[in-house]
Amino acid sequence: MVKKTRIQLDLRAQEAEELDRMRDQFGLNSRTETVRTALAIADWIESESRQGRKVLSVDGDYVSHLVVPGITTSFGK
């Protein structure tokens, strides 16, 4: 059995709405699943950055580089 730890977050109303919007957009069932998904995404970004990679968004000739303070700026080449 996996031990669970309960946490409580104090979010502004706008942040809670954003969390719910993400939950709906991702097709998830709960805020807990949404936070787990966000943690998995953050972990992947950190892993890619640690390996010197950049996370990009590409649309035709337009390229945008993801910058997350404390993650993407801590590593990389």
C-alpha positions as CSV (number, residue, x, y, z in Angstrom):
1,M,0.0,0.0,0.0
2,V,1.3,3.4,-1.0
3,K,1.4,5.9,1.9
4,K,-0.4,9.1,1.2
5,T,0.3,12.5,2.7
6,R,-2.5,15.1,2.8
7,I,-1.6,18.6,1.9
8,Q,-3.7,21.7,2.0
9,L,-3.2,24.6,-0.5
10,D,-4.5,28.2,-0.1
11,L,-5.1,29.4,-3.6
12,R,-6.5,32.7,-4.8
13,A,-10.0,32.3,-6.5
14,Q,-8.4,32.9,-9.9
15,E,-5.8,30.1,-9.3
16,A,-8.5,27.7,-8.2
17,E,-10.5,28.5,-11.3
18,E,-7.4,27.9,-13.4
19,L,-6.9,24.5,-11.7
20,D,-10.4,23.6,-12.5
21,R,-10.1,24.8,-16.1
22,M,-7.0,22.6,-16.4
23,R,-8.8,19.6,-14.9
24,D,-11.6,20.0,-17.4
25,Q,-9.2,20.6,-20.3
26,F,-7.1,17.5,-19.5
27,G,-10.3,15.4,-18.9
28,L,-9.3,14.6,-15.3
29,N,-11.7,13.7,-12.5
30,S,-10.3,15.7,-9.6
31,R,-8.0,18.5,-8.5
32,T,-5.7,15.9,-7.0
33,E,-5.3,14.3,-10.5
34,T,-4.7,17.7,-11.9
35,V,-1.9,18.5,-9.4
36,R,-0.4,15.1,-10.0
37,T,-0.4,15.8,-13.8
38,A,1.2,19.2,-13.2
39,L,3.9,17.7,-11.0
40,A,4.6,15.1,-13.7
41,I,4.9,17.9,-16.3
42,A,7.2,19.9,-14.1
43,D,9.3,16.8,-13.4
44,W,9.7,16.2,-17.1
45,I,10.7,19.8,-17.8
46,E,13.3,19.6,-15.0
47,S,14.6,16.3,-16.4
48,E,14.9,17.7,-19.9
49,S,16.6,20.9,-18.6
50,R,19.1,18.9,-16.4
51,Q,20.1,17.0,-19.6
52,G,20.8,20.4,-21.3
53,R,17.7,20.2,-23.5
54,K,15.2,23.0,-24.2
55,V,11.5,22.6,-24.1
56,L,10.0,24.3,-27.2
57,S,6.8,25.2,-28.9
58,V,6.9,25.2,-32.6
59,D,4.4,26.6,-35.0
60,G,5.7,26.8,-38.6
61,D,8.6,29.3,-38.4
62,Y,7.7,30.5,-34.9
63,V,9.7,28.9,-32.1
64,S,9.1,29.7,-28.4
65,H,11.5,28.4,-25.7
66,L,9.9,27.6,-22.3
67,V,11.6,29.4,-19.4
68,V,10.6,28.4,-15.9
69,P,12.6,30.2,-13.2
70,G,14.4,27.8,-10.9
71,I,14.1,24.9,-13.4
72,T,15.1,25.8,-16.9
73,T,17.5,28.5,-15.9
74,S,19.3,26.3,-13.3
75,F,20.6,23.8,-15.8
76,G,21.1,23.9,-19.5
77,K,24.1,24.8,-21.6
